Amino acid sequence: MIPLQLHPTVAHALAENQPVVAMESTLITHGLPYPQNLEVAHLMETAVREENAVPATVAVLRGKIHVGLSADELTYLATRKPEAIHRCSRRNLPVVLAKGEDGSTTVAGTMIVAQLAGIELFATGGIGGVHRGHPFDVSADLTELGRTPVTVVCSGMKPFLDLTATCEVLETQGVTLVGFGTDDVAPFFTEHSGQYTDVTLHTAAEIAGLIQARQQLRLQSGTLVSVPVPQMHKYDKVVVDQAIDQAIRDADVQGVVGAAVTSWMVRRLAAVLGPETFRTNIQLLCYNAKVAAQIGGALRLFTHPRL
C-alpha cells in the first residue's frame, strides 16, 4: 500500500473532480530562508485558491508522503534546518520512506507523487536541466518528465543551465514543450532564450485540450508549460547573462558541483543582481501557480462538460 496521506481538502477536491495543483517543498526547505520561505508557500497556495482550485504542497513527514499540508506542517518544514530534511527525488524517495524520515520533494519527486495521487497539474519556478560546461550533469527533472504523465507549469529552465542541451534532452524524452503565449522557451526572468517551443498556445483552454489529447493517447511522458515572465518583472538579458557567466566561473573555481549548484547559483545571482530578484521570483512562482490553476479549471470542463 502506497503511504499517501491526502489532506482532507485535497481528498475532497479529487473525489469531486475539482482542480488540484501540486507544489514542491524543496523551495521551502532549501530554496529560501525563514520566514520568506513560509511567506512564499502561503502566497503560492493563495494564488491557487483565488483561481478556484485546491493547492497540494507535497512533502514526506516521518516516512509518510503528505499531499497537501496544514499550516502547522508548512511551518514545521520552513523552520527546520536544511540539513535535517532530505531532498527527495526518484532515487532516494524510497530510502526516506523506509527510514521514516522527513523529506521535501524536488520537481521529479513531486511529479511522482502527483501521478500517484491522480493530480495532473504541478506548478513550480524553474526546472533543472543540463549544466553548462558539465554535459553529464543532467537533472533528474528531465528524465522524470519523459516517464511521468504530469503537466509542469513553470518559468522554463533555470537561467544558468545549458538551455540548448536541455531542450535537446526534453525532445529525446518525448516531452511536449508548450509556450504560453509565446514560441520562446522562458529563460526564467528574462524575455528571450533563443530556444523554441513545440507549440504556442494562448489560453488555459487550449492547453487543457492538449493535455486531454495526451491522456487519450496514454502517453507516459509529461507536458512542460513554459510561462514567460510578466513584462513588469523582466530583467535585461545582457546584464543577467553577464552575471551568470561570472557565477559559473566562480562555481567552478570553488568546486561547487552536483546538487549544490542550484542553491549556490540562486544565492550568487541574487547577491549580484540585487534584492529585487527575490521579489521577482515570488511573482513568477505565484503567477505559475495561478496559470496552473486556470488550466486545471479548463481541464475539468473538458472532462466533465456538464459541471
N, C-alpha and C positions, 0 to 999 in steps of 0.2 A: 504494500500500500504506500503510495507516494505521500510523504509527510507535508502536505499542503494545508495551511491554516488560512482560510479566507476571512477577511474582516467582514462582519455582518452586512455592511453596506455594499461591499463588493459581491458577496454571495447573492444578495437580493437583486442587485443590478444584473448579474449574469443570468439568474433564474428568470428575470423579466425581460431579457433581451435588450437591456438598456446599454448605451455605450459606456465602455470602461477603458481607461487609458493607463497602461502600466508605466512606471517610472523607476529608474535605477536608484540605488542608495549609496554607491561609491562617491557620488557628488557630496553627500552629507558627511561621510566618514573620512574621505581622503582628498576631496576636491577643494573644500573651503574651510576656513577656521570657524570655531564657535564665537559669537552667535550667528554670524552671517549664514552658515550652513543651514541652520534651523529656519532662519527667515526665508531663505530661498525655497526650501522644501515646502513651507506653508504657502508661499506665493505661487508656486507651480500647481499645487493642489487646488488653490483658489481659482487659478486660471481655467482649470479643467471644469470645476463646478460651475463657473459662470457660463459655460457653454452647455450646461445641462448634461454633463457626463460625470462619471464617478472616477476619482483618482485611485490608483492602486500602486503605492510605493512598495517595492519588493525588498525583502531582507531576510537573513537567516538569524533567528534568535534561539539560542540554546538548542541548536540542531534541528529546528523546525523552520520550514520555509513559510514566511508570512507574506500574504498577498493583500496589501492594504495594511497600514499601520495606524495605531491610535496616536493621540497627541503625546502620551507618555512614552510610547515606543520610539517615536521620532526624536524626542528629547534625549532618550537613552542613547541612541546612535550618535546624535550630534555632540554629546558631551563626553563620550569615551575617547581615549587616546587612540590615534590611528593604528598604532602597532598592536592594539588589543583586538582589532577587527580584521578578519581575513577579507581580501578582495576576491570574491567568488566568480570564477569563470567555469567553463566546462570541465577543465582538468582537475580542479580542486574542490568543486562543489560537493562531490560525494564524500570527500575527506572531512569537510566541515560538518556535514550531516552525521557521519559515522561517529565523530568525536564529540558531538553535542555542543559545538562551539558557536560563536557569533560570526556573522559574515555579512558584508554588503555585496550587492550584485553589480557586476560590470555590465556593459552593453550586452555581451554574449550571455552572461549569466541571467540577465533579466529576460532576454529573448526566450531562453529555455523555459523559464518559469511561466512566462506569459503564455507560451504554447500549451504547457501542461494545464494551465488554469482556463484555457479557452478564451484568452484575450488577444485580439488581433492588433490593436494599436499600442505603440510604445513611443513615448516622447523623451528625447534626451537633448544634450547640447551638440557635441560633435562626435562622430565615430572615430575609432582608431584606424590605422592603415599601415602602409609600408613606410618605414623611417628613411629619411634622406641619408644617403651615404652608407646605409646598412640594409641592403635589399633582402637579407634573410631575417630581418627583424620585422615580422609581419603580425599585426594584431589578430587575435582570435575573433575579433568582431567580424572580419571579412569572411572567414570560413563559416562562422555561425550564420551569417546572412545567406550563405549558399546552401544551408541544410535545414533551416528552421523557418517555416512559413509564417512570419510575423512582419507587420509593416512598421518600420522605424522612421519616425519623423524627426529630423534633426537639421542643424545648420551646416550640413555637409561634413567634410573631414576636418580634423584639427589642422590648422594652417601650417604647422611646422613639418608636416608629412610630405612625402613624395606623392603629389596628387595624381600625376600621370600613371605611375606604377600602381597606385591604389585603385584607380578606375579600371586598369587592365585586369587586376585580380578580381574585382567585382564582376567584370564581364565574363571571366573564366568561370566564376562561381554561378553564373546564370542569374544574377541579381538584377532586377529591373530598376533602373535609376531614373526617378521621376523628378523633374524640375517643377516646383510650384510657381507657375507664372513666369518661368524663365527657362532657357535652354542651357544655362551656365550652371555647373555644379557649384553650390555655395561653398566659398572658402572661409567659413565662419564669419568674421566681422569685417571683411572687405567685399567689394561688389563683384569682382570677376576673378575666375580661376583659370580660364582658358581651357577647361575641360567641359565636355558636353554631355548632357543627359541623354537617355534613350528616348524620352518623350517629355513634352511640355504640356502640363495640364493646369488649367486656370481656376478650377473650383474644387471644393471638397467633394461635390457630387461626381465629378469626372474621375477623381482619384478613387472614390468608393466603387465606381464601375470597373476600374482596372483591377482593384482588389478582388471583387466578386469574380471576374474572369479568371484570375489566378487560382482562386479557390475552386472554381468549377473544373479547371484543368488538373486539380490535385497536385500542383507543383510543390516540391518540398524546399523551394528557395524562398527567400523573403523579398520584400519590396522596400526600397530606400527612397524616402521622400525628402528631397533637398529643398529647404526653405531659405530664401535669401534674406540677408539682414535688412530690416526696415531702413529706409533712406535716412531717417534722422539719427540712426545709430552707427552708420557705416564709418569705417576708417579709411584713410588714404593708403592705397595698396603699396606704394613705393616705401612709405615710412614703415609699414608693417613688415614688408619683405626684408628691409634692411635690418630691422630688429631681430627677425627670425634667423637670418643668416648669421648674425653675430652670436645669437644664443646657441645655435647649433655648434658653432666653432668652440664656444665656451664649454658646452656639454662634453664634447669630445676631449678637450684638454683635461677636464675634471674627471673624466672616466664615468660619466653618468650613462648607464645603459639599461636596456630591458624595460621592465615595468616602471622603473623610477623616472624614465624620461618625461612622461606626460606631465606629472605633477610638477617636476622641476621646470619644465618649459613654461607651463602656465604661470608659475610664480615669477620667472625671469621676465616674461613678456609684460606682465602686469607692472613690474618694477620699472621697465624701460618705457613703456607706453603711457604709464600713469594710472591713477586710481579710477579713471573713467572706464577702463576696461572691465572692472568689476561690475559696474552698473550696466554696461553693455551686455555682459554675459548673462546677467539676470533678465534683461529684456529679451534676449534670444531664447533663453530657457522657457520663459513664460509664454512667449509667442509660439514656440514649437508645441507646447502643451495645449495651447488654445487651438492651433490648427489640427492637432491630432484629435482633439475632442470634436471638432467640427466634422472631420472625416468619419469619426465613429458614429455621429448622428446621421450623416448621409448614408453610411453603410447600413444602418438599422432600417432606413426607409427602403433600401434596395432589397433587403432580405425579408422585411416584414412591411410590405407596402400599405397594409390596412391600418397600421399604427398611427 
